[in-house]
Amino acid sequence: MNIFKEIKLLLAFGLKNGLIGKYDEIIARNEILELLNIAEWEEVEITENEIPDYPTEILKNICDYAVKNSIIEDTITLRDLFDTKVMGKITPTATQIIDKFEKLTQEKGVESATNFYYDFAQKSNYIRVDRIAKNMHWFSSTEYGDMEITVNLSKPEKDPRDIARERLMPQASYPKCLLCYENVGYSGRLNHPARQNHRVIPLTLTNEEWFMQYSPYVYYNEHAIVFAKEHRPMKITKEALNRLTGFTEILPHYFLGSNADLPIVGGSILSHDHYQGGHHEFPMAKAPIEKKISFKGFEDVEAGIVKWPMSVIRISSKNREKLVDLADKILNNWREYSDEALGILAYSEDTPHNTITPIARRRGEKFELDLVLRNNRTSEEHPLGIFHPHSDVHNIKKENIGLIEVMGLAVLPGRLKEELEILSRYIVENDYENRIQNDSKVEKHLEWIKNIMKKYEKISSQNAYDILKSEVGITFSRVLEDAGVYKRDEKGQSGLLRFVDHINSI
């Protein structure tokens, strides 16, 4: 490997993709030489065909050089910290990215601007395209439509050496969390990713400063995160509903939703007010209205119950203000509502249990809100949550059901890739039960497999794997049914209509 050629290729990649300009090249070269402790420069020839679509391989080679020359140790975390520092040398300034975004919005429209910004996030290696490509993805047919399934294989496991170093590190409180604005340009540390190649787009929502970025581990097309500049806890309020729908005025081709604001039914980072959106139509967005309903005083707002495993009220209107007023009324009534016959209690003493997962999108001129009713109560029988995946489906999904799962995209643990491969080999054997029972990696799937075997007359080595993938999606719909506060039976759906009547009685 010729390190000068790798640097030259990286600079050429930056020039070709507009990350740096003609007069930035020499500055970036000198700064990269400094990082690598190289005092000289050797001119080398490269061809246009050698410039890659993404910088992954170049950065790998530069990291190899850094390891060989004792600049860094050879661990995944230290390589990530170093290659991000290198990419930071050819990443445009925040002002340049924001100006380009705003110029494209004015001249060609906001969709052109997000296309540019998403491409930049990938070309700058903020979104590590090579890792995302490792994720498994498929659709699975269910009674609620095609569920979307992804098995997350993109997050690398930490090296034990880095874990040991982390334990010795002093506690740090800057940035306060992974979503804070202060992450932009941050150098990172062993327990916090480097962000020298990170740039965000400012937005004004409810007269506050917010920012948009993409998730570094995208689960769907243009997986965006919209976060408050102020580090404050998540809260679903009328202002939040205003921000969600207001965002779709600015970016009408994107949806925007919020995780619930309570533990168990909420997302992973409840400490920082944020939403998730993007250019993607989820299975829930495709689900039809099962029963039309009407709300007193809001008869001109279209409303209905969605045919979905969870309890979803969909409302839509051209009048955004009126839509938000109705959504706020539904939210406030739900916060205080109990139906003891169905195990729905608004409070345990002073502890609140009811909240919603709201999702906003545009349908032409209309604003649309899906309000997913949530309750986070636990019991002795269901210590992880009464309206949470129950123990018989934990082999597929045990974790919280957040916004992305609510909408019909299962983000499943990486262990499933190997487990499904093992199971697909076992189930074509006569002694499959014995094999599964005696394999610690897949024994948890035994009851699930027994039920599957009853459904299919012929399972062969040709179709076994596809059958299991299909059944994962069907089981995921059961996971969502567990998380639904009003069950899909007559008793549950009557309860949901009682809640609607309760709102109309006020």
C-alpha positions as CSV (number, residue, x, y, z in Angstrom):
1,M,0.0,0.0,0.0
2,N,1.2,3.5,-0.9
3,I,0.0,5.9,1.8
4,F,0.5,8.9,-0.6
5,K,-1.8,7.3,-3.1
6,E,-4.5,6.7,-0.5
7,I,-4.4,10.3,0.6
8,K,-4.5,11.5,-3.0
9,L,-7.5,9.2,-3.7
10,L,-9.3,10.6,-0.6
11,L,-8.6,14.2,-1.7
12,A,-9.8,13.3,-5.3
13,F,-13.0,11.7,-3.8
14,G,-13.6,14.9,-1.8
15,L,-13.1,17.1,-4.9
16,K,-15.3,14.9,-7.1
17,N,-18.2,14.9,-4.5
18,G,-18.0,18.6,-3.7
19,L,-16.7,18.0,-0.1
20,I,-13.7,20.3,-0.8
21,G,-12.9,22.8,-3.4
22,K,-9.8,23.3,-5.5
23,Y,-8.1,25.6,-3.0
24,D,-9.1,23.4,0.0
25,E,-7.1,20.4,-1.3
26,I,-3.7,21.5,-0.2
27,I,-5.0,22.4,3.3
28,A,-6.7,19.0,3.7
29,R,-3.6,17.2,2.5
30,N,-1.4,18.9,5.0
31,E,-3.8,18.3,7.9
32,I,-4.0,14.6,7.0
33,L,-0.2,14.4,6.7
34,E,0.0,15.8,10.2
35,L,-2.5,13.2,11.6
36,L,-0.3,10.5,10.1
37,N,3.0,12.0,11.4
38,I,4.3,12.3,7.8
39,A,6.7,15.2,7.1
40,E,7.1,14.8,3.3
41,W,4.8,14.5,0.3
42,E,5.4,12.3,-2.7
43,E,3.4,13.1,-5.8
44,V,1.6,10.0,-7.3
45,E,-0.6,9.4,-10.3
46,I,-4.2,8.2,-10.0
47,T,-6.9,7.7,-12.6
48,E,-10.6,8.7,-12.5
49,N,-11.6,5.1,-12.4
50,E,-9.7,4.5,-9.2
51,I,-11.9,7.1,-7.3
52,P,-14.5,5.0,-5.4
53,D,-18.2,5.8,-4.8
54,Y,-17.7,5.8,-1.1
55,P,-14.5,6.3,1.0
56,T,-14.7,3.1,3.0
57,E,-11.8,1.2,1.4
58,I,-9.5,4.3,1.4
59,L,-10.2,4.9,5.1
60,K,-9.5,1.3,5.9
61,N,-6.1,1.5,4.2
62,I,-5.3,4.8,6.0
63,C,-6.2,3.2,9.3
64,D,-4.0,0.2,8.5
65,Y,-1.1,2.6,8.0
66,A,-1.9,4.3,11.3
67,V,-2.0,0.9,13.1
68,K,1.3,-0.2,11.4
69,N,3.0,3.0,12.4
70,S,1.7,2.9,16.1
71,I,-0.5,6.0,15.7
72,I,-3.5,4.0,16.8
73,E,-4.2,0.6,18.2
74,D,-6.1,-1.9,16.0
75,T,-9.6,-1.9,17.6
76,I,-12.9,-1.1,15.9
77,T,-13.6,1.9,18.2
78,L,-10.1,3.5,17.8
79,R,-10.3,3.0,14.0
80,D,-13.8,4.7,14.0
81,L,-12.4,7.6,16.0
82,F,-9.4,8.0,13.7
83,D,-11.1,7.6,10.3
84,T,-13.8,10.1,11.4
85,K,-11.0,12.6,12.3
86,V,-9.5,12.0,8.8
87,M,-12.9,12.6,7.1
88,G,-13.3,15.7,9.2
89,K,-10.4,17.2,7.2
90,I,-12.4,17.0,3.9
91,T,-15.9,17.8,5.4
92,P,-17.4,21.2,4.4
93,T,-18.3,23.7,7.2
94,A,-21.7,23.8,8.7
95,T,-22.4,27.1,7.0
96,Q,-21.5,25.7,3.6
97,I,-23.9,22.7,4.0
98,I,-26.7,24.9,5.3
99,D,-26.3,27.5,2.6
100,K,-26.4,24.7,-0.1
101,F,-29.5,23.2,1.5
102,E,-31.3,26.5,1.6
103,K,-30.2,27.5,-2.0
104,L,-31.5,24.1,-3.4
105,T,-34.7,24.5,-1.5
106,Q,-35.3,28.0,-3.0
107,E,-34.2,27.0,-6.6
108,K,-35.3,23.4,-7.0
109,G,-37.5,22.6,-4.0
110,V,-37.0,21.0,-0.6
111,E,-36.9,17.4,-2.0
112,S,-33.9,18.3,-4.0
113,A,-32.3,19.8,-0.9
114,T,-32.9,16.6,1.2
115,N,-31.5,14.5,-1.7
116,F,-28.3,16.5,-1.5
117,Y,-28.1,16.4,2.3
118,Y,-28.7,12.6,2.4
119,D,-26.1,12.0,-0.2
120,F,-23.7,14.2,1.7
121,A,-24.3,12.2,4.9
122,Q,-23.2,9.1,3.1
123,K,-20.3,10.6,1.1
124,S,-18.9,12.1,4.3
125,N,-19.0,8.6,5.9
126,Y,-21.3,9.9,8.7
127,I,-23.7,7.1,7.4
128,R,-21.4,4.2,7.1
129,V,-22.9,2.7,3.9
130,D,-20.8,-0.5,4.1
131,R,-22.2,-1.4,7.5
132,I,-25.8,-0.6,6.6
133,A,-25.5,-2.9,3.7
134,K,-25.0,-5.8,6.1
135,N,-28.5,-5.5,7.5
136,M,-31.1,-8.1,6.5
137,H,-34.4,-6.8,5.1
138,W,-37.6,-8.4,3.8
139,F,-41.4,-8.1,3.8
140,S,-43.7,-10.6,5.4
141,S,-47.4,-11.0,4.5
142,T,-49.9,-10.7,7.4
143,E,-53.6,-10.0,7.9
144,Y,-52.6,-6.3,8.4
145,G,-50.6,-6.1,5.2
146,D,-46.9,-6.6,4.5
147,M,-44.9,-6.1,7.6
148,E,-41.3,-4.8,7.1
149,I,-38.5,-6.7,8.8
150,T,-34.9,-5.7,9.3
151,V,-32.2,-7.6,11.3
152,N,-29.7,-5.1,12.6
153,L,-26.2,-6.2,11.7
154,S,-24.7,-2.8,11.2
155,K,-23.5,-2.0,14.7
156,P,-20.1,-3.6,15.3
157,E,-19.4,-5.3,18.6
158,K,-17.0,-3.5,20.9
159,D,-13.5,-4.8,21.3
160,P,-12.8,-6.1,24.9
161,R,-9.7,-3.9,25.0
162,D,-11.9,-0.8,24.4
163,I,-14.4,-2.0,27.0
164,A,-11.6,-2.3,29.6
165,R,-10.3,1.2,28.8
166,E,-13.9,2.6,29.1
167,R,-14.0,1.5,32.7
168,L,-11.0,3.5,33.5
169,M,-12.2,6.7,31.9
170,P,-13.4,9.6,34.0
171,Q,-17.1,10.4,33.8
172,A,-17.8,13.0,31.1
173,S,-21.0,15.1,30.7
174,Y,-20.1,16.8,27.4
175,P,-22.0,16.4,25.2
176,K,-24.9,15.5,27.5
177,C,-26.2,12.8,25.2
178,L,-25.8,11.5,21.6
179,L,-28.5,13.9,20.3
180,C,-27.2,17.1,21.7
181,Y,-26.3,19.9,19.2
182,E,-22.8,19.9,20.7
183,N,-22.0,16.6,18.9
184,V,-21.5,18.5,15.7
185,G,-17.7,18.4,15.1
186,Y,-17.0,16.6,18.4
187,S,-13.8,14.5,18.4
188,G,-15.4,11.6,20.4
189,R,-14.0,9.3,23.0
190,L,-14.1,5.6,23.7
191,N,-17.7,5.6,24.9
192,H,-18.9,8.4,22.6
193,P,-18.6,8.4,18.7
194,A,-16.6,10.9,16.9
195,R,-18.6,13.5,14.9
196,Q,-16.1,15.7,13.0
197,N,-18.0,14.8,9.8
198,H,-21.4,15.6,11.3
199,R,-23.4,18.6,10.0
200,V,-27.0,19.4,10.9
201,I,-29.8,21.5,9.3
202,P,-31.5,24.2,11.4
203,L,-35.3,24.4,11.5
204,T,-37.8,26.7,13.3
205,L,-40.6,24.7,14.9
206,T,-43.1,26.4,17.3
207,N,-40.7,29.5,17.3
208,E,-37.9,27.4,18.7
209,E,-34.6,26.3,17.2
210,W,-34.5,22.7,16.2
211,F,-32.1,20.7,14.0
212,M,-32.4,17.9,11.5
213,Q,-29.8,15.2,10.9
214,Y,-29.9,11.6,9.6
215,S,-29.4,8.6,11.8
216,P,-25.9,7.1,11.3
217,Y,-27.6,3.7,11.4
218,V,-30.4,4.2,9.0
219,Y,-33.3,1.7,9.3
220,Y,-35.2,3.0,6.3
221,N,-34.9,5.6,3.5
222,E,-33.6,9.0,4.6
223,H,-34.1,8.0,8.3
224,A,-34.0,11.5,9.8
225,I,-33.8,12.7,13.4
226,V,-35.2,16.1,14.4
227,F,-34.0,17.3,17.8
228,A,-34.4,20.3,20.1
229,K,-31.3,22.6,20.6
230,E,-32.1,22.6,24.3
231,H,-31.3,19.3,26.2
232,R,-34.6,18.6,27.9
233,P,-36.8,15.5,28.4
234,M,-39.2,14.3,25.7
235,K,-42.8,15.3,26.3
236,I,-45.9,14.7,24.2
237,T,-47.9,18.0,24.4
238,K,-49.9,20.3,22.1
239,E,-46.6,22.0,21.2
240,A,-45.2,18.6,20.1
241,L,-48.2,17.9,17.9
242,N,-47.8,21.4,16.4
243,R,-44.1,20.7,15.7
244,L,-44.8,17.3,14.1
245,T,-47.5,18.7,11.7
246,G,-45.6,22.0,11.2
247,F,-42.5,20.0,10.1
248,T,-44.7,18.4,7.3
249,E,-45.4,21.9,6.1
250,I,-41.7,22.5,5.6
251,L,-40.9,19.0,4.3
252,P,-44.2,17.7,2.9
253,H,-42.5,14.6,1.4
254,Y,-41.3,13.4,4.9
255,F,-43.3,12.0,7.7
256,L,-42.4,12.9,11.3
257,G,-43.3,10.9,14.4
258,S,-42.5,10.9,18.1
259,N,-41.7,8.1,20.5
260,A,-44.0,8.0,23.5
261,D,-42.8,10.0,26.5
262,L,-43.0,7.2,29.1
263,P,-40.6,4.4,29.9
264,I,-41.4,0.9,28.5
265,V,-43.6,2.3,25.7
266,G,-41.1,5.0,24.8
267,G,-37.9,5.0,22.7
268,S,-34.3,4.7,23.7
269,I,-33.4,8.4,24.5
270,L,-36.1,10.0,26.6
271,S,-33.7,12.5,28.0
272,H,-33.6,14.6,24.8
273,D,-36.7,16.0,23.1
274,H,-36.6,14.6,19.5
275,Y,-38.6,13.0,16.7
276,Q,-37.9,10.6,13.9
277,G,-38.9,11.0,10.3
278,G,-37.9,10.4,6.7
279,H,-38.9,9.7,3.2
280,H,-40.5,6.3,3.7
281,E,-44.0,4.9,3.7
282,F,-44.4,2.4,6.5
283,P,-46.9,-0.5,6.6
284,M,-49.1,1.4,9.1
285,A,-49.4,4.3,6.7
286,K,-50.7,1.9,4.0
287,A,-53.3,0.4,6.4
288,P,-56.9,1.4,5.7
289,I,-59.5,2.9,8.0
290,E,-61.5,0.0,9.4
291,K,-64.3,2.1,11.0
292,K,-65.1,5.7,10.5
293,I,-65.8,7.8,13.6
294,S,-66.7,11.4,14.4
295,F,-65.7,13.8,17.1
296,K,-68.1,16.4,18.4
297,G,-67.1,19.9,17.4
298,F,-64.7,18.5,14.9
299,E,-67.2,17.0,12.4
300,D,-65.3,18.5,9.5
301,V,-62.1,16.6,10.5
302,E,-62.0,13.1,9.0
303,A,-61.5,10.4,11.6
304,G,-61.4,6.6,11.8
305,I,-59.9,3.6,13.5
306,V,-57.1,2.0,11.5
307,K,-57.0,-1.7,10.7
308,W,-53.8,-2.3,12.6
309,P,-52.7,-4.7,15.5
310,M,-52.2,-1.7,17.8
311,S,-54.9,0.9,18.7
312,V,-54.7,3.7,16.2
313,I,-57.0,6.7,15.7
314,R,-56.3,8.5,12.4
315,I,-57.5,12.0,11.8
316,S,-57.0,14.3,8.8
317,S,-57.8,17.8,7.7
318,K,-56.6,20.6,5.4
319,N,-56.8,22.8,8.5
320,R,-53.7,22.1,10.5
321,E,-54.7,24.1,13.5
322,K,-58.0,22.3,13.9
323,L,-56.3,19.0,13.5
324,V,-53.9,19.8,16.3
325,D,-56.7,21.0,18.5
326,L,-58.5,17.6,18.1
327,A,-55.3,15.6,18.6
328,D,-54.7,17.5,21.8
329,K,-58.2,16.8,23.0
330,I,-57.8,13.1,22.3
331,L,-54.4,13.1,24.1
332,N,-55.6,15.0,27.2
333,N,-58.6,12.7,27.5
334,W,-56.5,9.6,27.1
335,R,-54.0,10.7,29.7
336,E,-56.8,10.6,32.3
337,Y,-58.9,7.7,31.0
338,S,-59.3,4.2,32.6
339,D,-61.2,1.1,31.6
340,E,-60.6,-1.3,34.4
341,A,-62.5,-4.2,32.7
342,L,-59.7,-4.1,30.0
343,G,-56.8,-3.6,32.4
344,I,-56.3,0.1,31.3
345,L,-55.5,2.3,34.3
346,A,-54.4,5.9,33.8
347,Y,-52.6,6.0,37.1
348,S,-51.0,3.8,39.8
349,E,-51.3,6.3,42.7
350,D,-49.5,9.3,41.2
351,T,-47.6,7.4,38.5
352,P,-49.1,8.1,35.0
353,H,-49.5,5.3,32.5
354,N,-51.3,6.6,29.4
355,T,-49.6,8.4,26.5
356,I,-49.6,8.3,22.7
357,T,-47.2,7.7,19.9
358,P,-48.1,10.3,17.3
359,I,-47.1,10.3,13.6
360,A,-47.7,13.1,11.2
361,R,-47.7,13.0,7.4
362,R,-49.2,14.8,4.4
363,R,-51.7,13.4,1.9
364,G,-51.8,16.1,-0.8
365,E,-53.3,19.2,0.8
366,K,-54.4,17.3,3.9
367,F,-52.5,16.9,7.1
368,E,-52.8,13.5,8.7
369,L,-52.1,12.3,12.2
370,D,-52.0,8.7,13.5
371,L,-52.4,8.7,17.3
372,V,-51.4,5.3,18.7
373,L,-52.8,4.8,22.2
374,R,-50.2,3.5,24.7
375,N,-50.1,2.3,28.3
376,N,-47.0,1.3,30.2
377,R,-48.5,-0.5,33.3
378,T,-46.8,-3.6,34.5
379,S,-48.0,-6.6,36.5
380,E,-46.7,-9.7,38.2
381,E,-47.7,-11.8,35.2
382,H,-46.2,-9.2,32.8
383,P,-43.3,-7.5,34.6
384,L,-41.9,-6.0,31.4
385,G,-45.3,-4.4,30.6
386,I,-48.9,-5.5,30.2
387,F,-49.0,-3.9,26.8
388,H,-45.6,-5.1,25.7
389,P,-44.4,-8.2,23.9
390,H,-45.4,-11.1,26.0
391,S,-42.9,-13.9,27.0
392,D,-44.0,-16.3,24.3
393,V,-42.8,-14.0,21.6
394,H,-39.5,-12.9,23.3
395,N,-37.6,-15.3,21.1
396,I,-38.3,-12.8,18.3
397,K,-38.7,-9.5,20.0
398,K,-38.3,-8.7,23.7
399,E,-37.3,-5.0,23.5
400,N,-39.5,-1.9,23.8
401,I,-41.9,-1.3,20.9
402,G,-40.9,2.2,19.8
403,L,-42.0,4.5,17.0
404,I,-40.4,2.5,14.2
405,E,-41.9,-0.8,15.3
406,V,-45.3,0.8,15.9
407,M,-45.4,1.7,12.3
408,G,-44.7,-1.8,11.1
409,L,-41.0,-2.0,10.7
410,A,-39.5,-4.6,13.0
411,V,-35.9,-3.8,14.1
412,L,-34.8,-7.2,15.3
413,P,-31.5,-8.2,17.0
414,G,-28.6,-9.5,15.0
415,R,-28.6,-12.9,16.8
416,L,-31.6,-13.8,14.6
417,K,-29.5,-14.1,11.4
418,E,-27.5,-17.1,12.7
419,E,-30.5,-18.5,14.6
420,L,-32.7,-18.6,11.5
421,E,-29.9,-20.3,9.6
422,I,-29.5,-23.0,12.2
423,L,-33.3,-23.5,12.6
424,S,-33.7,-23.8,8.8
425,R,-31.3,-26.8,8.8
426,Y,-32.8,-28.5,11.9
427,I,-36.5,-28.3,10.8
428,V,-36.0,-30.5,7.7
429,E,-34.7,-33.3,10.0
430,N,-37.0,-35.9,11.7
431,D,-35.4,-35.3,15.1
432,Y,-35.7,-31.5,14.8
433,E,-37.2,-31.1,18.4
434,N,-34.2,-32.9,19.9
435,R,-31.7,-30.9,17.9
436,I,-33.3,-27.6,18.9
437,Q,-33.7,-28.6,22.5
438,N,-30.0,-29.4,22.8
439,D,-28.7,-26.3,21.0
440,S,-28.3,-23.4,23.5
441,K,-28.4,-20.9,20.6
442,V,-31.9,-21.8,19.4
443,E,-33.6,-23.7,22.2
444,K,-35.7,-20.6,23.0
445,H,-37.4,-21.1,19.6
446,L,-38.7,-24.6,20.3
447,E,-42.3,-23.8,21.0
448,W,-42.4,-21.3,18.1
449,I,-41.0,-24.0,15.7
450,K,-43.5,-26.6,16.9
451,N,-46.4,-24.2,16.0
452,I,-44.9,-23.5,12.6
453,M,-44.5,-27.2,11.8
454,K,-48.2,-27.7,12.4
455,K,-49.0,-25.1,9.7
456,Y,-47.0,-26.5,6.8
457,E,-47.4,-29.9,5.0
458,K,-44.1,-29.8,3.3
459,I,-40.9,-28.1,4.6
460,S,-37.8,-28.8,2.6
461,S,-34.2,-27.4,2.6
462,Q,-35.3,-25.3,-0.4
463,N,-38.2,-23.5,1.4
464,A,-37.3,-23.8,5.1
465,Y,-35.5,-20.5,5.4
466,D,-38.1,-18.5,3.5
467,I,-40.9,-20.0,5.7
468,L,-39.1,-19.0,8.8
469,K,-38.6,-15.4,7.5
470,S,-42.3,-15.2,6.7
471,E,-43.2,-16.5,10.2
472,V,-41.0,-13.9,11.8
473,G,-43.2,-11.2,10.3
474,I,-46.4,-13.0,11.4
475,T,-45.0,-13.3,14.9
476,F,-44.1,-9.6,14.8
477,S,-47.8,-8.7,14.1
478,R,-48.5,-10.7,17.3
479,V,-45.9,-8.6,19.1
480,L,-47.8,-5.5,18.0
481,E,-51.1,-7.0,19.1
482,D,-49.6,-7.5,22.6
483,A,-48.6,-3.8,22.6
484,G,-52.1,-2.7,21.6
485,V,-54.2,-1.4,24.5
486,Y,-57.4,-2.4,22.9
487,K,-57.3,-6.0,21.6
488,R,-58.5,-6.9,18.2
489,D,-61.5,-8.9,19.5
490,E,-65.0,-7.6,19.9
491,K,-64.5,-6.8,23.6
492,G,-61.4,-4.7,22.8
493,Q,-62.9,-2.9,19.9
494,S,-66.0,-2.1,21.8
495,G,-63.7,-0.6,24.5
496,L,-62.0,1.6,21.9
497,L,-65.4,2.9,20.8
498,R,-66.3,3.6,24.5
499,F,-63.2,5.8,24.7
500,V,-64.4,7.7,21.6
501,D,-67.9,8.1,23.1
502,H,-66.2,9.4,26.3
503,I,-64.4,12.1,24.4
504,N,-67.7,13.1,22.7
505,S,-69.5,13.3,26.0
506,I,-67.2,16.1,27.2
